[in-house]
């Protein structure tokens, strides 16, 4: 019973975090761009989404950590929201 409450609380907290992350239009633009392409480099995102400076984009990408994965090749790949929130293996 305690495990069920803990799991629900953890899931609820993650959902709140995801929705708070998506509250900014720039972050939604970043996710849309990555989602349309499947992956993108930092500079591709910067140039296409319209960021004037790298620190601002870096800050947004750090905030998007629950939703994107940064690979060693400097590509950013969108993670499935359903998989993130509900533990499905589908991506």
C-alpha positions as CSV (number, residue, x, y, z in Angstrom):
1,X,0.0,0.0,0.0
2,X,2.8,2.4,0.9
3,X,4.6,1.5,-2.4
4,X,1.4,2.4,-4.4
5,X,1.2,5.8,-2.6
6,X,4.9,6.5,-3.2
7,X,4.7,5.5,-6.9
8,X,1.6,7.7,-7.4
9,X,3.3,10.7,-5.7
10,X,6.4,10.2,-7.8
11,X,4.4,10.0,-11.0
12,X,2.4,13.1,-10.0
13,X,5.6,15.0,-9.2
14,X,7.0,14.1,-12.6
15,X,3.8,15.1,-14.4
16,X,3.9,18.5,-12.6
17,X,7.6,18.9,-13.6
18,X,6.8,18.1,-17.3
19,X,3.9,20.5,-17.5
20,X,5.9,23.2,-15.8
21,X,8.7,22.6,-18.3
22,X,6.3,22.9,-21.2
23,X,4.9,26.2,-19.9
24,X,7.4,28.3,-21.9
25,X,6.7,28.8,-25.7
26,X,10.5,28.6,-26.5
27,X,10.7,25.2,-24.9
28,X,7.7,23.9,-26.9
29,X,9.3,25.4,-30.1
30,X,12.5,23.4,-29.3
31,X,10.6,20.2,-28.7
32,X,8.6,20.7,-31.9
33,X,11.8,21.3,-33.9
34,X,13.5,18.2,-32.5
35,X,10.4,16.1,-32.9
36,X,10.0,17.1,-36.6
37,X,13.6,16.2,-37.3
38,X,14.1,13.3,-34.9
39,X,17.4,14.8,-33.8
40,X,19.3,18.1,-34.1
41,X,22.6,19.7,-33.1
42,X,22.8,22.6,-30.7
43,X,23.5,25.0,-33.6
44,X,20.6,23.8,-35.7
45,X,18.3,24.4,-32.8
46,X,19.8,27.8,-32.1
47,X,19.5,28.9,-35.7
48,X,16.1,27.5,-36.4
49,X,14.2,28.3,-33.2
50,X,15.6,31.8,-33.1
51,X,17.9,32.1,-30.1
52,X,20.2,35.1,-30.0
53,X,22.6,33.6,-27.5
54,X,23.9,30.2,-26.6
55,X,23.5,30.6,-22.8
56,X,19.8,31.1,-23.1
57,X,19.4,28.0,-25.3
58,X,21.6,26.0,-22.9
59,X,19.4,27.0,-20.0
60,X,16.3,25.9,-21.9
61,X,17.9,22.6,-22.9
62,X,18.9,21.9,-19.3
63,X,15.3,22.6,-18.2
64,X,14.1,20.1,-20.9
65,X,16.3,17.3,-19.5
66,X,13.3,15.2,-18.6
67,X,12.1,15.3,-22.3
68,X,15.3,15.2,-24.3
69,X,18.5,13.2,-24.4
70,X,21.8,14.6,-25.4
71,X,24.1,12.1,-27.1
72,X,27.9,12.3,-27.2
73,X,27.7,13.4,-30.9
74,X,26.0,16.6,-29.6
75,X,22.6,15.5,-31.0
76,X,19.5,16.1,-29.0
77,X,16.8,13.5,-29.3
78,X,13.2,13.8,-28.0
79,X,12.1,11.1,-25.5
80,X,8.6,9.8,-25.6
81,X,6.4,11.6,-23.1
82,X,4.3,8.5,-22.6
83,X,7.4,6.4,-21.9
84,X,8.8,9.1,-19.5
85,X,5.6,9.5,-17.6
86,X,4.2,6.0,-17.6
87,X,7.2,3.7,-18.0
88,X,6.3,2.2,-21.4
89,X,9.2,1.0,-23.5
90,X,7.7,2.6,-26.6
91,X,9.6,5.7,-27.8
